[in-house]
Amino acid sequence: KLLWPKSCAFLAMATTLIRNAGRFCAHIQLRRAPHNARMMASVKHVVMFGFREGITREQIVDLKADFDAMPSKISEILEHESGLDMELPSGQNHPAGKNREFIWTCKFQNEVAYEAYARHPDHLAVLAKVKDLAQPGTRAAIQYRK
């Protein structure tokens, strides 16, 4: 007779814990959502810059080729596109300032893949060339979730 009330109390306590476990786990999942979203959402990277005076068309074309070759060397790059400004009068004389001369866009599976690209030796080699050719202060870049 004495064990029955104690075992009922234990059963009631276990039932309460099991019911509340779902609420606790849901709370944990909500707290993790931003991290999970960062790992699941693809990342788009866009960079633009202008060139220093005296840089030749051949140097620009070679740099563009270096950017376009990165996806064959850096597996994290899922998609890419590069382009040179068309130098239309409206872009060269825009009230907010002249167009940038070069653009590079690429897509990554997630933030981890982007960060791997950012420190990849082949990317750093291209950045060294950019530093030599780009007009200081013209670089503009953004990474965003897509």
Salt bridges, closest charged atoms under 4 A:
ASP66 OD2 - LYS129 NZ 2.76
ASP68 OD2 - LYS64 NZ 2.96
GLU79 OE2 - LYS107 NZ 3.78
GLU111 OE2 - ARG145 NH2 2.87
ASP122 OD2 - HIS120 ND1 3.65
